[in-house]
């Protein structure tokens, strides 16, 4: 089992929005925090307040960038590990993101708030958030493949019940998952060395190629002498 710390972290959030859709589907954040170094209860949050002046919605999301260029073997399992803090009322989920310039070339910006994928997820909804110790979120095989095949792995931790599921609670609600950003989030992963020819072919990873001219890639050491 190997570990890899996040190289970049960011929080992006919107608040005082009049409707669920205005908050959840906002294209830009009201504010961001670049590589925060503090503990907060509102790292991942969904909030709906009802008052005499109307409704007010808030959505907070946390983003991570990992440099995975050094991972070349097959990744059979991986978990995202985050130290909790303050609050544990939210169910959370890890989703793909194109924040940080899409490849880690930039810090978090307000436009990254909606640079996430709702149509798929890197894990299941996680409801056992602990506010004082490590939270280990098991990642799906699609995440393992991205960790192996890409030079970067970018994800977001968002609230599951209302944000990811796109559900207006219809009444006052405030669910949060706190994070202690003093301790970097990290990936735990199991990597096995690639066998046979271990480079890509015309940009396609050998893990996605079964044969070359009828020969199994596991039995290929070189292609045209390379």
CORRA-V295988 format. One record per pair of residues at least 24 apart in sequence whose ideal C-beta (glycine too) atoms are under 10 Angstrom apart, sorted by sequence separation. I is the first residue (numbers start at 1). J is the second residue. If there is no record, write none. Layout:
[[I & J] [I & J]]
This chain:
[[9 & 33] [10 & 34] [11 & 35] [23 & 47] [95 & 119] [96 & 120] [122 & 146] [194 & 218] [195 & 219] [196 & 220] [197 & 221] [199 & 223] [9 & 34] [10 & 35] [11 & 36] [23 & 48] [95 & 120] [96 & 121] [97 & 122] [122 & 147] [195 & 220] [196 & 221] [197 & 222] [8 & 34] [9 & 35] [10 & 36] [20 & 46] [36 & 62] [95 & 121] [96 & 122] [195 & 221] [196 & 222] [197 & 223] [8 & 35] [9 & 36] [15 & 42] [33 & 60] [94 & 121] [95 & 122] [199 & 226] [7 & 35] [9 & 37] [20 & 48] [30 & 58] [93 & 121] [94 & 122] [95 & 123] [157 & 185] [6 & 35] [11 & 40] [13 & 42] [19 & 48] [32 & 61] [33 & 62] [93 & 122] [94 & 123] [197 & 226] [13 & 43] [15 & 45] [29 & 59] [60 & 90] [62 & 92] [64 & 94] [93 & 123] [94 & 124] [155 & 185] [11 & 42] [13 & 44] [17 & 48] [26 & 57] [29 & 60] [32 & 63] [92 & 123] [93 & 124] [94 & 125] [122 & 153] [126 & 157] [11 & 43] [13 & 45] [15 & 47] [23 & 55] [29 & 61] [65 & 97] [93 & 125] [94 & 126] [123 & 155] [155 & 187] [11 & 44] [16 & 49] [22 & 55] [23 & 56] [24 & 57] [26 & 59] [64 & 97] [91 & 124] [92 & 125] [93 & 126] [122 & 155] [127 & 160] [9 & 43] [11 & 45] [15 & 49] [23 & 57] [25 & 59] [61 & 95] [63 & 97] [65 & 99] [91 & 125] [92 & 126] [93 & 127] [121 & 155] [122 & 156] [123 & 157] [125 & 159] [126 & 160] [127 & 161] [153 & 187] [19 & 54] [20 & 55] [22 & 57] [23 & 58] [24 & 59] [63 & 98] [64 & 99] [65 & 100] [69 & 104] [91 & 126] [92 & 127] [122 & 157] [125 & 160] [18 & 54] [19 & 55] [21 & 57] [23 & 59] [61 & 97] [63 & 99] [64 & 100] [65 & 101] [67 & 103] [68 & 104] [90 & 126] [91 & 127] [92 & 128] [124 & 160] [125 & 161] [153 & 189] [18 & 55] [19 & 56] [20 & 57] [22 & 59] [63 & 100] [65 & 102] [67 & 104] [90 & 127] [91 & 128] [92 & 129] [121 & 158] [17 & 55] [18 & 56] [19 & 57] [44 & 82] [61 & 99] [65 & 103] [66 & 104] [89 & 127] [91 & 129] [116 & 154] [117 & 155] [16 & 55] [17 & 56] [18 & 57] [20 & 59] [43 & 82] [65 & 104] [88 & 127] [90 & 129] [115 & 154] [116 & 155] [117 & 156] [121 & 160] [125 & 164] [16 & 56] [17 & 57] [65 & 105] [88 & 128] [89 & 129] [116 & 156] [118 & 158] [125 & 165] [147 & 187] [15 & 56] [16 & 57] [17 & 58] [43 & 84] [65 & 106] [88 & 129] [115 & 156] [148 & 189] [15 & 57] [16 & 58] [17 & 59] [43 & 85] [45 & 87] [65 & 107] [80 & 122] [87 & 129] [88 & 130] [89 & 131] [112 & 154] [116 & 158] [135 & 177] [147 & 189] [14 & 57] [15 & 58] [41 & 84] [43 & 86] [44 & 87] [65 & 108] [80 & 123] [88 & 131] [92 & 135] [94 & 137] [113 & 156] [121 & 164] [148 & 191] [14 & 58] [15 & 59] [39 & 83] [41 & 85] [42 & 86] [43 & 87] [45 & 89] [46 & 90] [78 & 122] [79 & 123] [82 & 126] [87 & 131] [88 & 132] [93 & 137] [94 & 138] [112 & 156] [135 & 179] [143 & 187] [147 & 191] [13 & 58] [14 & 59] [15 & 60] [39 & 84] [40 & 85] [41 & 86] [42 & 87] [45 & 90] [46 & 91] [63 & 108] [78 & 123] [84 & 129] [85 & 130] [86 & 131] [92 & 137] [94 & 139] [118 & 163] [131 & 176] [144 & 189] [13 & 59] [14 & 60] [39 & 85] [40 & 86] [41 & 87] [44 & 90] [62 & 108] [80 & 126] [84 & 130] [85 & 131] [86 & 132] [94 & 140] [96 & 142] [118 & 164] [129 & 175] [131 & 177] [132 & 178] [134 & 180] [143 & 189] [144 & 190] [148 & 194] [12 & 59] [13 & 60] [14 & 61] [38 & 85] [39 & 86] [40 & 87] [41 & 88] [43 & 90] [44 & 91] [45 & 92] [61 & 108] [82 & 129] [83 & 130] [84 & 131] [85 & 132] [88 & 135] [96 & 143] [103 & 150] [104 & 151] [105 & 152] [116 & 163] [118 & 165] [129 & 176] [130 & 177] [131 & 178] [133 & 180] [144 & 191] [12 & 60] [13 & 61] [41 & 89] [42 & 90] [44 & 92] [82 & 130] [83 & 131] [84 & 132] [103 & 151] [104 & 152] [116 & 164] [118 & 166] [129 & 177] [130 & 178] [131 & 179] [132 & 180] [137 & 185] [139 & 187] [11 & 60] [12 & 61] [13 & 62] [43 & 92] [44 & 93] [63 & 112] [83 & 132] [84 & 133] [94 & 143] [103 & 152] [104 & 153] [129 & 178] [131 & 180] [134 & 183] [139 & 188] [11 & 61] [12 & 62] [63 & 113] [83 & 133] [84 & 134] [96 & 146] [102 & 152] [104 & 154] [127 & 177] [129 & 179] [135 & 185] [138 & 188] [139 & 189] [10 & 61] [11 & 62] [12 & 63] [61 & 112] [83 & 134] [84 & 135] [101 & 152] [103 & 154] [126 & 177] [134 & 185] [149 & 200] [10 & 62] [11 & 63] [61 & 113] [63 & 115] [82 & 134] [83 & 135] [100 & 152] [102 & 154] [134 & 186] [136 & 188] [9 & 62] [10 & 63] [60 & 113] [61 & 114] [63 & 116] [81 & 134] [82 & 135] [101 & 154] [9 & 63] [10 & 64] [59 & 113] [61 & 115] [81 & 135] [82 & 136] [100 & 154] [134 & 188] [8 & 63] [9 & 64] [10 & 65] [61 & 116] [79 & 134] [80 & 135] [81 & 136] [82 & 137] [99 & 154] [149 & 204] [150 & 205] [8 & 64] [9 & 65] [79 & 135] [80 & 136] [81 & 137] [97 & 153] [98 & 154] [99 & 155] [149 & 205] [6 & 63] [7 & 64] [8 & 65] [79 & 136] [80 & 137] [96 & 153] [97 & 154] [99 & 156] [148 & 205] [6 & 64] [7 & 65] [8 & 66] [79 & 137] [80 & 138] [96 & 154] [97 & 155] [98 & 156] [149 & 207] [5 & 64] [6 & 65] [7 & 66] [8 & 67] [78 & 137] [79 & 138] [80 & 139] [96 & 155] [97 & 156] [148 & 207] [149 & 208] [6 & 66] [7 & 67] [78 & 138] [79 & 139] [95 & 155] [96 & 156] [97 & 157] [145 & 205] [5 & 66] [6 & 67] [7 & 68] [77 & 138] [78 & 139] [94 & 155] [95 & 156] [97 & 158] [4 & 66] [5 & 67] [77 & 139] [78 & 140] [94 & 156] [95 & 157] [145 & 207] [4 & 67] [78 & 141] [80 & 143] [93 & 156] [94 & 157] [95 & 158] [145 & 208] [4 & 68] [75 & 139] [77 & 141] [79 & 143] [93 & 157] [94 & 158] [76 & 141] [78 & 143] [92 & 157] [93 & 158] [95 & 160] [4 & 70] [75 & 141] [77 & 143] [78 & 144] [92 & 158] [93 & 159] [94 & 160] [4 & 71] [32 & 99] [77 & 144] [90 & 157] [92 & 159] [93 & 160] [2 & 70] [75 & 143] [76 & 144] [78 & 146] [90 & 158] [91 & 159] [92 & 160] [93 & 161] [95 & 163] [2 & 71] [75 & 144] [78 & 147] [90 & 159] [91 & 160] [92 & 161] [95 & 164] [74 & 144] [75 & 145] [78 & 148] [89 & 159] [90 & 160] [91 & 161] [93 & 163] [94 & 164] [74 & 145] [75 & 146] [90 & 161] [91 & 162] [92 & 163] [93 & 164] [34 & 106] [35 & 107] [36 & 108] [75 & 147] [76 & 148] [90 & 162] [92 & 164] [93 & 165] [2 & 75] [9 & 82] [34 & 107] [35 & 108] [75 & 148] [80 & 153] [90 & 163] [91 & 164] [4 & 78] [6 & 80] [34 & 108] [74 & 148] [75 & 149] [91 & 165] [6 & 81] [32 & 107] [33 & 108] [34 & 109] [73 & 148] [78 & 153] [80 & 155] [82 & 157] [1 & 77] [2 & 78] [3 & 79] [5 & 81] [6 & 82] [32 & 108] [71 & 147] [72 & 148] [1 & 78] [32 & 109] [71 & 148] [72 & 149] [80 & 157] [1 & 79] [3 & 81] [32 & 110] [68 & 146] [71 & 149] [75 & 153] [29 & 108] [31 & 110] [32 & 111] [68 & 147] [71 & 150] [29 & 109] [30 & 110] [32 & 112] [68 & 148] [71 & 151] [28 & 109] [29 & 110] [32 & 113] [66 & 147] [68 & 149] [69 & 150] [70 & 151] [28 & 110] [29 & 111] [31 & 113] [68 & 150] [69 & 151] [71 & 153] [27 & 110] [28 & 111] [29 & 112] [30 & 113] [68 & 151] [69 & 152] [92 & 175] [26 & 110] [27 & 111] [28 & 112] [29 & 113] [66 & 150] [67 & 151] [68 & 152] [89 & 173] [90 & 174] [91 & 175] [92 & 176] [28 & 113] [29 & 114] [44 & 129] [66 & 151] [67 & 152] [68 & 153] [89 & 174] [90 & 175] [92 & 177] [27 & 113] [28 & 114] [66 & 152] [67 & 153] [68 & 154] [89 & 175] [90 & 176] [91 & 177] [10 & 97] [12 & 99] [26 & 113] [27 & 114] [65 & 152] [66 & 153] [87 & 174] [88 & 175] [89 & 176] [90 & 177] [25 & 113] [26 & 114] [27 & 115] [65 & 153] [66 & 154] [87 & 175] [88 & 176] [89 & 177] [90 & 178] [10 & 99] [25 & 114] [64 & 153] [65 & 154] [66 & 155] [87 & 176] [88 & 177] [89 & 178] [10 & 100] [24 & 114] [41 & 131] [64 & 154] [65 & 155] [86 & 176] [87 & 177] [88 & 178] [8 & 99] [9 & 100] [63 & 154] [64 & 155] [86 & 177] [87 & 178] [8 & 100] [39 & 131] [63 & 155] [64 & 156] [85 & 177] [86 & 178] [87 & 179] [7 & 100] [8 & 101] [25 & 118] [62 & 155] [63 & 156] [64 & 157] [84 & 177] [85 & 178] [86 & 179] [24 & 118] [62 & 156] [63 & 157] [84 & 178] [85 & 179] [86 & 180] [61 & 156] [62 & 157] [63 & 158] [82 & 177] [83 & 178] [84 & 179] [85 & 180] [8 & 104] [12 & 108] [14 & 110] [61 & 157] [62 & 158] [82 & 178] [83 & 179] [84 & 180] [85 & 181] [7 & 104] [10 & 107] [11 & 108] [12 & 109] [13 & 110] [60 & 157] [61 & 158] [82 & 179] [83 & 180] [85 & 182] [8 & 106] [9 & 107] [10 & 108] [12 & 110] [60 & 158] [61 & 159] [82 & 180] [83 & 181] [85 & 183] [8 & 107] [9 & 108] [10 & 109] [12 & 111] [14 & 113] [59 & 158] [60 & 159] [82 & 181] [83 & 182] [8 & 108] [12 & 112] [13 & 113] [14 & 114] [59 & 159] [83 & 183] [12 & 113] [82 & 183] [83 & 184] [10 & 112] [11 & 113] [12 & 114] [61 & 163] [81 & 183] [82 & 184] [83 & 185] [10 & 113] [12 & 115] [59 & 162] [60 & 163] [81 & 184] [82 & 185] [83 & 186] [12 & 116] [59 & 163] [81 & 185] [82 & 186] [57 & 162] [80 & 185] [81 & 186] [80 & 186] [81 & 187] [79 & 186] [80 & 187] [81 & 188] [79 & 187] [80 & 188] [78 & 187] [79 & 188] [80 & 189] [78 & 188] [79 & 189] [57 & 168] [77 & 188] [78 & 189] [79 & 190] [44 & 156] [46 & 158] [47 & 159] [57 & 169] [75 & 187] [77 & 189] [78 & 190] [44 & 157] [45 & 158] [46 & 159] [55 & 168] [76 & 189] [77 & 190] [78 & 191] [43 & 157] [44 & 158] [45 & 159] [46 & 160] [48 & 162] [75 & 189] [76 & 190] [77 & 191] [44 & 159] [46 & 161] [47 & 162] [62 & 177] [75 & 190] [76 & 191] [44 & 160] [46 & 162] [55 & 171] [57 & 173] [58 & 174] [60 & 176] [71 & 187] [73 & 189] [74 & 190] [75 & 191] [76 & 192] [45 & 162] [46 & 163] [55 & 172] [60 & 177] [62 & 179] [73 & 190] [74 & 191] [75 & 192] [45 & 163] [46 & 164] [71 & 189] [73 & 191] [74 & 192] [44 & 163] [46 & 165] [62 & 181] [66 & 185] [68 & 187] [72 & 191] [73 & 192] [74 & 193] [48 & 168] [50 & 170] [64 & 184] [66 & 186] [71 & 191] [73 & 193] [74 & 194] [46 & 167] [48 & 169] [50 & 171] [51 & 172] [64 & 185] [66 & 187] [68 & 189] [70 & 191] [72 & 193] [73 & 194] [74 & 195] [47 & 169] [48 & 170] [50 & 172] [64 & 186] [72 & 194] [73 & 195] [46 & 169] [48 & 171] [49 & 172] [50 & 173] [62 & 185] [64 & 187] [66 & 189] [48 & 172] [49 & 173] [47 & 172] [48 & 173] [49 & 174] [73 & 198] [47 & 173] [48 & 174] [72 & 198] [46 & 173] [47 & 174] [48 & 175] [72 & 199] [46 & 174] [47 & 175] [45 & 174] [46 & 175] [47 & 176] [45 & 175] [46 & 176] [44 & 175] [45 & 176] [42 & 174] [44 & 176] [45 & 177] [75 & 207] [43 & 176] [44 & 177] [45 & 178] [72 & 205] [74 & 207] [24 & 158] [42 & 176] [43 & 177] [44 & 178] [73 & 207] [24 & 159] [41 & 176] [42 & 177] [43 & 178] [44 & 179] [40 & 176] [41 & 177] [42 & 178] [43 & 179] [41 & 178] [42 & 179] [43 & 180] [24 & 162] [40 & 178] [41 & 179] [43 & 181] [23 & 162] [24 & 163] [39 & 178] [40 & 179] [23 & 163] [24 & 164] [39 & 179] [40 & 180] [24 & 165] [25 & 166] [38 & 179] [39 & 180] [40 & 181] [20 & 162] [24 & 166] [38 & 180] [39 & 181] [4 & 147] [20 & 163] [24 & 167] [36 & 179] [37 & 180] [38 & 181] [39 & 182] [8 & 152] [12 & 156] [24 & 168] [37 & 181] [38 & 182] [39 & 183] [7 & 152] [21 & 166] [23 & 168] [36 & 181] [37 & 182] [8 & 154] [10 & 156] [11 & 157] [20 & 166] [35 & 181] [36 & 182] [37 & 183] [6 & 153] [20 & 167] [21 & 168] [37 & 184] [6 & 154] [20 & 168] [33 & 181] [4 & 153] [6 & 155] [19 & 168] [20 & 169] [35 & 184] [20 & 170] [11 & 179] [9 & 179] [11 & 181] [9 & 181] [9 & 184] [9 & 185] [7 & 184] [5 & 183] [6 & 184] [5 & 184] [6 & 185] [4 & 184] [5 & 185] [6 & 186] [4 & 185] [5 & 186] [6 & 187] [4 & 186] [5 & 187] [3 & 186] [4 & 187] [3 & 187] [4 & 188] [2 & 187] [3 & 188] [4 & 189] [2 & 188] [3 & 189] [1 & 188] [2 & 189] [1 & 189] [2 & 190] [1 & 190] [2 & 191] [1 & 191]]
